[in-house]
Amino acid sequence: MTTHPSLRQASSDPNHRICIFGPQYCLPVRHQLKMKEKFFRLREDCFQIKDAAGTPFFEVKNPWKTFREKHVLRDVYGNEICKMKKKLWAWRYTWHMYAGENMEERRATIAFRFLSLHKKCYVYVYEQPYPHEDSDTNYDHLKPVLMMKASVMGFDIKIFDGETKELYGHMSKDVGQELLLGVDGYVLTVEPGCDIAFMTALALMWDYAVSDMDKN
């Protein structure tokens, strides 16, 4: 199936169904990552992200120690990929994703809907010229290109095309870890040809937003 052009803006390869941060993140086979929140949530490195073999795959940093309101996703060499930032004044839970020069180009926004038995959010992806971090955060002119939707119990979250229902990723929550240790853990499965960095950032923003909801 053909994805929306905004989802393939970093690659011309037709096998790359989602490519936001570069073709190096579009793996040809299905890939799984284990995401585990650190026990001390205000640490600079708040999440461990490893592949199925236990090898570190990405890093998540909270350099401002801002109570989960700003985070940076990096590769294992410390190179910044994107910044995730909570929108503080919003009538629904909203997070923005930034990349590019100085991590100031808005690349995507997730916004939650509440009138449903299932937690779900819409994913809006921006095209060039990207809005600046300090510019108006209104995204009403955009059509959501992806959806994230949890099962009734909230243990399984799908990332898919809201119109075609094509699946791009899937998060499974480690319920035992949450009950025993009070921290969040997931297995993130990313489908072939989908930007694994972008999908990881979406999964992290989902966790941050849902954690805020559960507190309030």
C-alpha positions as CSV (number, residue, x, y, z in Angstrom):
1,M,0.0,0.0,0.0
2,T,1.1,3.6,-0.6
3,T,1.5,5.8,2.4
4,H,0.9,9.5,2.6
5,P,3.8,11.5,0.9
6,S,4.5,13.3,4.2
7,L,5.5,10.0,5.7
8,R,8.1,9.3,3.0
9,Q,9.7,12.8,2.8
10,A,13.3,11.6,3.7
11,S,13.5,8.8,1.1
12,S,12.5,8.1,-2.5
13,D,12.8,4.4,-2.1
14,P,9.3,2.8,-2.6
15,N,10.2,0.1,-0.1
16,H,10.4,2.8,2.6
17,R,6.8,3.1,3.8
18,I,7.6,5.6,6.5
19,C,10.9,7.7,6.4
20,I,11.1,10.8,8.5
21,F,14.6,10.8,9.9
22,G,16.5,9.1,7.1
23,P,16.7,5.8,5.2
24,Q,19.3,4.4,7.6
25,Y,16.3,3.9,10.1
26,C,14.1,2.0,7.5
27,L,15.1,-1.6,8.2
28,P,14.1,-4.2,5.6
29,V,12.8,-6.7,8.1
30,R,10.4,-6.5,11.1
31,H,12.3,-5.4,14.1
32,Q,11.6,-5.5,17.9
33,L,12.9,-3.1,20.6
34,K,12.5,-3.5,24.3
35,M,11.8,-0.2,26.0
36,K,12.2,0.0,29.8
37,E,11.7,3.0,32.0
38,K,14.4,3.7,34.5
39,F,13.3,3.4,38.2
40,F,14.3,7.0,38.9
41,R,12.3,8.9,36.3
42,L,14.0,12.2,36.7
43,R,17.4,10.8,35.8
44,E,19.0,12.2,32.6
45,D,18.7,8.8,30.9
46,C,15.1,7.9,31.7
47,F,14.5,5.0,29.3
48,Q,16.6,2.0,28.2
49,I,16.0,0.9,24.6
50,K,17.6,-2.3,23.4
51,D,17.1,-4.8,20.6
52,A,16.0,-8.3,21.1
53,A,19.6,-9.4,21.8
54,G,19.9,-6.9,24.6
55,T,22.2,-4.5,22.7
56,P,21.5,-0.8,23.3
57,F,19.7,0.6,20.2
58,F,18.7,4.2,21.2
59,E,19.2,6.5,24.1
60,V,16.6,8.8,25.7
61,K,17.9,11.9,27.5
62,N,16.2,14.4,29.7
63,P,19.0,17.0,29.8
64,W,16.8,19.7,31.3
65,K,15.4,17.3,34.0
66,T,12.0,18.9,33.4
67,F,9.7,16.2,34.9
68,R,9.2,14.4,31.6
69,E,8.2,17.5,29.6
70,K,11.2,17.5,27.3
71,H,13.3,14.5,26.1
72,V,15.8,13.9,23.3
73,L,16.1,10.6,21.4
74,R,19.7,9.8,20.4
75,D,21.5,7.0,18.6
76,V,24.0,4.9,20.5
77,Y,26.8,7.3,19.4
78,G,25.1,10.2,21.1
79,N,23.9,11.9,17.9
80,E,20.6,13.7,18.5
81,I,17.7,12.4,16.3
82,C,14.7,14.3,17.6
83,K,13.3,16.2,20.6
84,M,10.0,15.4,22.2
85,K,8.2,18.2,24.0
86,K,4.9,18.4,25.8
87,K,2.5,21.2,24.9
88,L,1.8,22.8,28.3
89,W,-1.3,24.8,27.5
90,A,-3.7,22.5,25.7
91,W,-7.2,21.3,26.3
92,R,-6.1,17.8,25.3
93,Y,-2.9,15.9,25.8
94,T,-0.5,17.0,23.1
95,W,3.2,16.3,22.4
96,H,5.4,17.7,19.6
97,M,8.4,16.1,17.9
98,Y,11.2,18.4,16.7
99,A,14.3,17.7,14.6
100,G,16.7,19.4,12.2
101,E,18.9,22.4,13.0
102,N,19.1,22.9,16.7
103,M,16.2,20.5,17.2
104,E,13.8,23.4,16.4
105,E,11.9,22.1,13.3
106,R,8.5,20.7,14.2
107,R,8.1,17.4,12.4
108,A,5.1,15.8,14.1
109,T,2.4,16.3,16.7
110,I,0.3,13.7,18.5
111,A,-3.0,14.7,20.1
112,F,-5.3,12.5,22.1
113,R,-9.1,12.1,21.9
114,F,-11.2,11.2,25.0
115,L,-14.7,10.3,23.8
116,S,-13.9,6.6,23.4
117,L,-13.5,3.4,25.3
118,H,-10.0,3.1,24.0
119,K,-7.2,5.6,24.5
120,K,-6.3,6.9,21.1
121,C,-4.4,9.7,19.5
122,Y,-4.0,11.2,16.0
123,V,-0.5,11.8,14.5
124,Y,0.0,14.9,12.4
125,V,3.1,15.1,10.2
126,Y,4.5,18.4,8.9
127,E,6.1,19.0,5.5
128,Q,8.7,21.6,4.5
129,P,9.0,24.4,5.3
130,Y,8.8,23.0,8.8
131,P,7.3,25.3,11.4
132,H,9.7,26.6,14.0
133,E,9.5,25.5,17.7
134,D,8.4,29.0,18.7
135,S,5.8,29.4,15.9
136,D,2.1,28.9,16.3
137,T,1.3,25.3,17.4
138,N,-2.0,25.2,15.6
139,Y,-2.3,22.1,13.4
140,D,-5.9,22.4,12.2
141,H,-4.8,22.7,8.6
142,L,-3.3,19.2,8.7
143,K,-5.0,15.9,8.3
144,P,-3.8,13.1,10.6
145,V,-1.9,10.5,8.7
146,L,-1.5,7.9,11.5
147,M,-3.5,6.8,14.5
148,M,-2.4,5.2,17.7
149,K,-5.0,3.2,19.5
150,A,-4.9,1.0,22.7
151,S,-6.9,-2.0,23.5
152,V,-9.7,-1.7,26.1
153,M,-7.3,-2.7,28.9
154,G,-4.5,-0.5,27.4
155,F,-1.9,-3.3,27.2
156,D,-1.6,-3.3,23.4
157,I,-1.2,-0.2,21.2
158,K,-1.3,-0.2,17.4
159,I,0.2,2.4,15.2
160,F,-1.6,2.3,11.8
161,D,-3.1,4.3,8.9
162,G,-6.5,5.6,10.0
163,E,-8.0,5.2,6.6
164,T,-6.5,2.0,5.1
165,K,-5.9,0.3,8.6
166,E,-2.4,-0.7,7.4
167,L,-0.3,-1.6,10.5
168,Y,3.1,0.0,10.9
169,G,3.9,-0.8,14.5
170,H,2.7,-2.3,17.7
171,M,3.4,-1.8,21.4
172,S,2.9,-4.5,24.0
173,K,3.0,-3.3,27.6
174,D,4.9,-5.3,30.2
175,V,2.1,-5.4,32.9
176,G,4.1,-7.5,35.4
177,Q,6.9,-4.9,35.4
178,E,4.5,-2.1,36.0
179,L,2.8,-3.9,38.9
180,L,6.0,-5.1,40.6
181,L,8.3,-2.1,40.0
182,G,6.0,0.8,39.2
183,V,7.8,1.5,35.9
184,D,6.7,1.3,32.3
185,G,8.0,-1.3,29.9
186,Y,7.1,-2.2,26.3
187,V,8.0,-4.3,23.4
188,L,7.8,-2.2,20.3
189,T,7.5,-4.1,17.0
190,V,8.2,-2.0,13.8
191,E,7.1,-3.3,10.4
192,P,9.6,-3.5,7.5
193,G,10.4,-0.3,5.7
194,C,9.1,1.9,8.6
195,D,11.4,4.5,10.2
196,I,12.3,2.8,13.5
197,A,13.5,6.1,15.1
198,F,10.2,7.8,14.3
199,M,8.2,4.9,15.6
200,T,10.3,4.8,18.8
201,A,9.7,8.6,19.3
202,L,5.9,8.0,18.8
203,A,6.0,5.2,21.4
204,L,7.8,7.4,23.9
205,M,5.4,10.3,23.5
206,W,2.5,7.9,23.9
207,D,4.0,6.7,27.2
208,Y,4.7,10.2,28.5
209,A,1.2,11.4,27.7
210,V,-0.6,8.4,29.1
211,S,1.4,8.6,32.3
212,D,0.3,12.2,32.7
213,M,-3.3,11.1,32.1
214,D,-3.1,8.4,34.8
215,K,-1.8,11.0,37.3
216,N,-4.5,13.5,36.7
